[in-house]
């Protein structure tokens, strides 16, 4: 008997109310989910790799080769083997650095019209973590009254921030001009933005050209280096 047949038989039971039928539906769905799509926890190594999306499969293979190379050196340390390992390690480090640089350049290029994702990428680079919000336990309002209830504290904050804009608007002097009166330099602004976009496109083109040449040179050196090792 499969789960669906078992579930239909249970629903057809006259002694079950709507709440019991809903609980049966939820438990049946959970059982199906656990059977066909079980939750698998990532290992520490997998979590670290998930935080570095620029590490490709090819780089992972190179990292494994470097680790095996290091194990062999530890067993039989010679000057020539040590120098070969250091060259390979340094070359791999430069490749990982360029892969990370290229990854974030791609994100900045893709998010150039999305400021929120751009700032999220910047925070990711500098490893700036979001600070959790803390709600105070006591708030003092007018006439030194203390508010300790959680709901009342939230309402007091809402009242304060909702009144900021009207209070600032009341302080603004009245004007007889329309808003477009202050937009006399709109053509100059468009010209300025066009010049910025043109410079940015040229800059990204130059970066991509240099990066392609750099990666071509690295691949060429890497192939020659591996050929020498295998010989």
C-alpha positions as CSV (number, residue, x, y, z in Angstrom):
1,X,0.0,0.0,0.0
2,X,1.5,3.4,-1.0
3,X,1.2,6.6,0.9
4,X,-1.6,8.0,-1.2
5,X,-3.8,5.0,-0.7
6,X,-3.0,5.0,3.0
7,X,-3.9,8.7,3.1
8,X,-7.2,8.3,1.2
9,X,-8.2,5.4,3.6
10,X,-7.5,7.6,6.6
11,X,-9.5,10.5,5.2
12,X,-12.5,8.3,4.5
13,X,-12.7,7.5,8.2
14,X,-15.9,9.1,9.5
15,X,-14.6,9.7,13.0
16,X,-12.0,12.3,11.9
17,X,-12.7,16.0,12.1
18,X,-11.2,18.6,9.8
19,X,-8.2,19.3,12.2
20,X,-7.3,15.6,12.3
21,X,-7.5,15.3,8.5
22,X,-5.2,18.3,8.1
23,X,-2.7,16.8,10.6
24,X,-2.8,13.5,8.6
25,X,-2.2,15.5,5.4
26,X,0.8,17.3,6.9
27,X,2.3,14.1,8.4
28,X,1.9,12.2,5.1
29,X,3.6,15.0,3.2
30,X,6.5,15.0,5.7
31,X,6.9,11.2,5.4
32,X,7.0,11.5,1.6
33,X,9.5,14.4,1.8
34,X,11.8,12.5,4.2
35,X,11.7,9.4,1.9
36,X,12.2,11.0,-1.5
37,X,14.0,14.3,-0.6
38,X,15.8,13.8,2.8
39,X,17.6,16.7,4.4
40,X,21.3,16.2,4.1
41,X,23.7,18.3,6.2
42,X,26.7,19.7,4.5
43,X,30.1,18.7,5.8
44,X,32.5,21.4,7.0
45,X,34.5,21.1,3.8
46,X,31.3,21.5,1.7
47,X,30.3,24.6,3.7
48,X,33.7,26.2,3.2
49,X,33.5,25.5,-0.6
50,X,30.0,27.0,-0.7
51,X,31.4,30.2,0.6
52,X,33.9,30.3,-2.2
53,X,32.0,30.0,-5.5
54,X,35.0,30.9,-7.6
55,X,36.7,27.6,-6.7
56,X,36.0,25.5,-9.8
57,X,36.3,21.8,-10.2
58,X,39.6,22.3,-12.1
59,X,41.0,24.3,-9.2
60,X,39.8,21.6,-6.8
61,X,41.7,19.0,-8.8
62,X,44.8,21.2,-8.6
63,X,44.4,21.6,-4.9
64,X,44.2,17.8,-4.5
65,X,47.3,17.4,-6.6
66,X,49.1,20.0,-4.5
67,X,48.1,18.2,-1.3
68,X,49.3,14.8,-2.6
69,X,52.5,16.5,-3.8
70,X,53.0,17.9,-0.3
71,X,52.5,14.4,1.3
72,X,55.2,13.0,-0.9
73,X,57.6,15.7,0.0
74,X,57.0,15.1,3.7
75,X,58.0,11.4,3.2
76,X,61.1,12.2,1.0
77,X,62.2,15.8,1.3
78,X,64.7,16.8,-1.4
79,X,65.7,20.3,-2.5
80,X,64.5,19.7,-6.1
81,X,61.1,18.3,-5.0
82,X,60.7,21.2,-2.4
83,X,61.4,23.8,-5.1
84,X,59.0,22.1,-7.5
85,X,56.3,22.0,-4.9
86,X,56.7,25.7,-4.0
87,X,56.5,26.7,-7.7
88,X,53.3,24.7,-8.1
89,X,51.8,26.1,-4.8
90,X,52.6,29.7,-5.8
91,X,51.2,29.2,-9.3
92,X,48.0,27.7,-7.8
93,X,47.7,30.6,-5.4
94,X,47.9,33.1,-8.2
95,X,45.3,31.2,-10.2
96,X,42.9,31.2,-7.2
97,X,43.4,34.9,-6.7
98,X,42.7,35.7,-10.3
99,X,39.6,33.4,-10.2
100,X,38.3,35.3,-7.2
101,X,39.1,38.6,-8.8
102,X,37.3,37.6,-12.0
103,X,34.3,36.3,-10.1
104,X,33.7,39.7,-8.3
105,X,34.4,41.7,-11.4
106,X,31.6,39.7,-13.1
107,X,29.3,40.4,-10.2
108,X,30.0,44.1,-10.2
109,X,29.4,44.2,-14.0
110,X,26.1,42.3,-13.6
111,X,24.9,44.4,-10.7
112,X,26.0,47.8,-12.0
113,X,22.3,48.9,-12.1
114,X,21.4,47.3,-8.8
115,X,22.8,49.3,-5.9
116,X,21.6,46.9,-3.2
117,X,23.3,43.9,-4.7
118,X,26.4,45.9,-5.4
119,X,26.6,46.9,-1.7
120,X,25.9,43.3,-0.7
121,X,28.8,42.2,-2.8
122,X,31.1,44.9,-1.2
123,X,30.1,43.7,2.2
124,X,30.8,40.1,1.2
125,X,34.3,41.1,0.0
126,X,35.2,42.9,3.3
127,X,33.4,40.2,5.3
128,X,31.0,42.6,6.9
129,X,28.3,40.6,8.7
130,X,24.9,42.0,9.4
131,X,24.3,42.9,13.0
132,X,21.2,41.5,14.5
133,X,18.6,44.1,15.6
134,X,18.1,44.4,19.4
135,X,14.8,45.7,20.8
136,X,15.2,47.6,24.0
137,X,13.4,46.3,27.1
138,X,12.5,49.8,28.3
139,X,11.7,53.0,26.4
140,X,11.1,56.4,28.0
141,X,8.6,58.6,26.2
142,X,7.1,62.0,27.0
143,X,6.7,63.0,30.6
144,X,9.4,60.4,31.6
145,X,6.9,57.6,31.2
146,X,8.5,54.1,30.9
147,X,7.2,51.6,28.4
148,X,8.1,48.0,29.0
149,X,5.5,46.1,27.0
150,X,6.9,44.7,23.7
151,X,3.9,45.7,21.6
152,X,3.8,49.2,23.1
153,X,7.5,49.7,22.5
154,X,7.0,48.8,18.8
155,X,4.0,51.2,18.6
156,X,6.0,54.0,20.1
157,X,8.8,53.5,17.6
158,X,6.3,53.5,14.8
159,X,4.7,56.7,16.0
160,X,8.1,58.4,16.2
161,X,9.4,57.5,12.8
162,X,6.0,58.1,11.2
163,X,6.0,61.6,12.5
164,X,9.5,62.5,11.3
165,X,8.5,63.4,7.7
166,X,5.5,65.6,8.6
167,X,7.6,67.5,11.1
168,X,10.4,68.1,8.6
169,X,7.8,69.1,6.0
170,X,6.3,71.7,8.3
171,X,9.8,73.3,8.7
172,X,10.3,73.8,5.0
173,X,9.6,77.3,3.7
174,X,6.8,77.8,1.2
175,X,7.8,78.4,-2.4
176,X,5.9,79.7,-5.5
177,X,8.0,77.7,-7.9
178,X,7.3,74.3,-9.4
179,X,9.7,71.5,-9.0
180,X,10.9,71.7,-12.6
181,X,12.2,75.2,-11.9
182,X,15.2,73.7,-10.0
183,X,16.0,71.3,-12.9
184,X,17.8,73.7,-15.1
185,X,21.0,71.6,-15.4
186,X,19.2,68.3,-16.4
187,X,21.0,68.3,-19.8
188,X,24.4,68.8,-18.1
189,X,23.6,65.8,-15.8
190,X,22.7,63.6,-18.8
191,X,26.0,64.5,-20.5
192,X,27.9,63.7,-17.2
193,X,26.2,60.3,-16.8
194,X,26.9,59.4,-20.5
195,X,30.6,60.2,-20.0
196,X,30.7,58.0,-16.9
197,X,29.1,55.1,-18.6
198,X,31.5,55.5,-21.6
199,X,34.5,55.5,-19.3
200,X,33.2,52.5,-17.3
201,X,32.6,50.4,-20.5
202,X,36.1,51.2,-21.7
203,X,37.5,50.3,-18.2
204,X,35.7,46.9,-18.1
205,X,36.8,46.1,-21.7
206,X,40.4,46.8,-20.8
207,X,40.1,44.7,-17.6
208,X,38.7,41.7,-19.6
209,X,41.4,42.0,-22.3
210,X,44.2,42.0,-19.7
211,X,42.6,39.2,-17.8
212,X,42.2,37.0,-20.9
213,X,45.9,37.6,-21.8
214,X,47.0,36.9,-18.2
215,X,45.0,33.6,-18.0
216,X,46.3,32.5,-21.4
217,X,49.9,33.1,-20.2
218,X,49.2,31.2,-16.9
219,X,47.7,28.2,-18.8
220,X,50.7,28.1,-21.1
221,X,53.1,28.2,-18.2
222,X,51.1,25.7,-16.2
223,X,51.0,23.2,-19.1
224,X,54.8,23.5,-19.6
225,X,55.4,23.1,-15.9
226,X,53.2,20.0,-15.7
227,X,55.0,18.6,-18.8
228,X,58.4,19.1,-17.1
229,X,57.1,17.4,-13.9
230,X,55.8,14.4,-15.8
231,X,59.1,14.0,-17.7
